[in-house]
Amino acid sequence: AIVGYLQGAARAGQVIARVTVSKDAIPGVREVRVVTDKGVSSAFSFEVGALPETLATIPNTTLQSPQTVATPVVINGVMTNSGQRDWFGFAAKKGERLVFNLKGYRLNESAQYFFNPVLYLYDASGKELIKNLGRFGLDPLIDWTAPADGNYVILVRDMLWKGSPASVYRLSIASQPYDAILTLSLIHISEPTRRR
């Protein structure tokens, strides 16, 4: 009865809105709040990007039938179901550098309680080339150079195979820089201290 009451109350307070972003908007993170006569909601973050964007679509649930994307791209997805896997196929040229930068925790810090995204990169034969279980807090990042011309596949999943409608992610695949300061600090922390 309590759960039903809370769910009903949540639906009763639901607001549906359409947000339009100007074409000349400066890329970056923005906040949205809802203001009513009963108060102000907590902030919800969203990101304005500079790359082409697409949505993760189903079916993209196997290595053999990934959703094909053209790079550079930002893929917007959500790990709704337990055990869900999102596979994305793309082509790369030998020597091409691509950065796979997944934002989940960085968009919603409370995501750490239910969403631990990981990335796995495969070649066309299904051989695992590299994986990352978290580089920016809990968010994974892969900085990779293609060893040969060909088709490759990137997998997004939750480390613990959990799913939630709030497990939202943005995966950028592009030859672009990322936050080097945080990366260097992580490298520095992981190295042993040397004394002269």
C-alpha positions as CSV (number, residue, x, y, z in Angstrom):
1,A,0.0,0.0,0.0
2,I,2.8,2.4,0.9
3,V,4.7,1.7,-2.4
4,G,1.4,2.2,-4.4
5,Y,0.8,5.5,-2.6
6,L,4.4,6.7,-3.3
7,Q,4.2,5.7,-7.0
8,G,0.9,7.4,-7.4
9,A,2.2,10.6,-5.7
10,A,5.2,10.6,-8.0
11,R,3.1,10.2,-11.1
12,A,0.8,13.0,-9.9
13,G,3.7,15.4,-9.7
14,Q,5.1,14.5,-13.1
15,V,6.0,17.3,-15.4
16,I,6.6,16.8,-19.2
17,A,8.5,19.6,-20.9
18,R,10.3,20.1,-24.2
19,V,13.7,21.8,-24.1
20,T,15.0,23.5,-27.2
21,V,18.7,24.2,-27.5
22,S,19.9,27.1,-29.7
23,K,22.1,26.0,-32.6
24,D,24.8,28.5,-31.5
25,A,24.7,27.4,-27.8
26,I,28.1,27.0,-26.3
27,P,28.9,23.4,-25.4
28,G,28.8,22.5,-21.7
29,V,26.7,21.2,-18.9
30,R,23.5,22.9,-18.0
31,E,21.0,22.5,-15.2
32,V,17.2,22.4,-15.3
33,R,14.9,23.0,-12.3
34,V,11.1,23.0,-12.0
35,V,9.6,25.9,-10.1
36,T,6.1,25.6,-8.7
37,D,4.0,27.2,-6.0
38,K,5.2,24.4,-3.7
39,G,8.9,25.1,-4.2
40,V,11.9,24.4,-6.5
41,S,13.0,20.9,-7.6
42,S,16.6,19.7,-7.3
43,A,18.7,20.3,-10.4
44,F,18.8,17.9,-13.3
45,S,21.9,18.2,-15.5
46,F,22.1,17.8,-19.2
47,E,24.9,18.4,-21.7
48,V,25.0,20.5,-24.8
49,G,27.5,19.0,-27.2
50,A,29.3,19.9,-30.4
51,L,29.3,16.5,-32.1
52,P,26.5,14.7,-34.0
53,E,24.2,12.9,-31.6
54,T,22.1,9.7,-31.8
55,L,20.1,7.5,-29.5
56,A,20.9,4.0,-28.6
57,T,18.2,1.8,-30.3
58,I,17.1,-1.8,-30.0
59,P,18.1,-4.3,-31.4
60,N,21.7,-3.6,-30.5
61,T,22.0,-6.5,-28.0
62,T,24.7,-8.8,-29.6
63,L,28.2,-8.6,-30.9
64,Q,27.0,-9.9,-34.3
65,S,24.2,-7.3,-34.6
66,P,25.4,-4.0,-33.1
67,Q,23.9,-0.6,-33.8
68,T,26.1,0.9,-36.6
69,V,27.3,4.5,-36.0
70,A,29.5,6.9,-37.9
71,T,32.2,8.7,-36.0
72,P,32.5,11.2,-34.6
73,V,29.3,10.8,-32.6
74,V,27.7,11.0,-29.2
75,I,25.4,8.1,-28.3
76,N,22.7,8.8,-25.7
77,G,21.5,5.6,-23.9
78,V,20.0,4.1,-20.8
79,M,20.7,0.8,-19.2
80,T,17.1,0.1,-18.3
81,N,17.1,-3.7,-17.8
82,S,19.2,-6.0,-15.7
83,G,21.8,-7.8,-17.9
84,Q,21.4,-5.2,-20.7
85,R,24.3,-4.8,-23.2
86,D,24.5,-2.0,-25.7
87,W,26.7,-2.8,-28.7
88,F,27.8,-0.2,-31.2
89,G,29.7,-0.9,-34.5
90,F,31.9,1.5,-36.3
91,A,34.7,1.6,-38.9
92,A,38.2,2.9,-38.2
93,K,41.3,3.3,-40.3
94,K,44.8,2.1,-39.3
95,G,46.5,4.7,-37.1
96,E,43.2,6.5,-36.4
97,R,43.0,7.6,-32.7
98,L,39.6,7.5,-31.1
99,V,38.6,8.3,-27.6
100,F,35.6,6.5,-26.1
101,N,34.4,8.7,-23.3
102,L,31.3,7.6,-21.3
103,K,29.6,10.1,-19.0
104,G,27.2,8.7,-16.5
105,Y,28.5,9.5,-13.0
106,R,29.7,12.9,-14.2
107,L,26.2,13.8,-15.3
108,N,24.5,12.5,-12.2
109,E,26.6,11.8,-9.1
110,S,23.9,9.9,-7.4
111,A,24.3,7.3,-10.3
112,Q,27.1,5.7,-8.3
113,Y,24.5,4.0,-6.1
114,F,23.0,2.0,-9.0
115,F,25.1,2.5,-12.2
116,N,28.7,1.3,-12.7
117,P,29.3,1.5,-16.5
118,V,32.1,-0.3,-18.2
119,L,33.4,-0.3,-21.8
120,Y,34.8,-3.2,-23.8
121,L,36.3,-2.8,-27.3
122,Y,36.3,-5.7,-29.8
123,D,37.5,-6.3,-33.3
124,A,35.3,-7.7,-36.1
125,S,36.1,-11.3,-35.1
126,G,35.0,-10.8,-31.5
127,K,38.4,-10.6,-30.0
128,E,38.5,-8.3,-26.9
129,L,41.1,-5.6,-27.6
130,I,40.8,-3.4,-24.4
131,K,38.4,-2.7,-21.6
132,N,38.0,0.0,-19.0
133,L,36.1,-0.2,-15.7
134,G,36.3,3.4,-14.7
135,R,38.8,6.2,-15.1
136,F,36.8,9.4,-14.2
137,G,35.3,8.5,-10.8
138,L,33.1,5.6,-12.0
139,D,33.0,6.6,-15.7
140,P,35.1,4.6,-18.1
141,L,37.3,6.0,-20.9
142,I,39.4,4.3,-23.6
143,D,42.0,6.2,-25.6
144,W,42.8,3.9,-28.5
145,T,44.6,3.8,-31.8
146,A,43.2,1.5,-34.5
147,P,45.8,-1.2,-35.4
148,A,44.3,-1.8,-38.8
149,D,41.6,-0.8,-41.2
150,G,38.4,-2.5,-40.2
151,N,35.1,-2.7,-38.3
152,Y,35.1,-2.6,-34.6
153,V,32.5,-2.9,-31.8
154,I,32.2,-1.1,-28.5
155,L,30.1,-2.6,-25.7
156,V,28.5,-0.6,-22.9
157,R,27.2,-2.5,-19.8
158,D,26.9,-2.3,-16.1
159,M,29.7,-3.9,-14.1
160,L,27.2,-5.7,-11.9
161,W,24.7,-6.3,-14.7
162,K,22.1,-4.0,-13.0
163,G,19.5,-1.9,-14.8
164,S,17.6,1.2,-13.9
165,P,15.7,3.9,-15.8
166,A,18.1,6.4,-14.2
167,S,21.2,4.6,-15.6
168,V,21.6,7.2,-18.3
169,Y,24.8,7.6,-20.3
170,R,26.4,9.7,-23.0
171,L,29.2,7.9,-25.0
172,S,31.3,10.1,-27.2
173,I,33.4,8.4,-29.9
174,A,35.7,10.9,-31.5
175,S,39.3,12.1,-32.0
176,Q,39.1,14.7,-29.3
177,P,40.9,15.7,-26.1
178,Y,39.6,14.9,-22.6
179,D,40.3,16.1,-19.1
180,A,44.1,15.6,-19.0
181,I,44.4,17.1,-15.5
182,L,42.3,14.5,-13.9
183,T,44.1,11.8,-15.9
184,L,47.5,12.9,-14.8
185,S,46.4,13.1,-11.2
186,L,45.2,9.5,-11.4
187,I,48.5,8.4,-12.9
188,H,50.4,10.3,-10.3
189,I,48.4,8.6,-7.5
190,S,48.9,5.2,-8.9
191,E,52.7,5.5,-9.2
192,P,54.9,4.7,-6.2
193,T,56.6,7.6,-4.5
194,R,60.3,7.7,-5.3
195,R,62.8,9.2,-2.9
196,R,66.3,10.4,-3.8
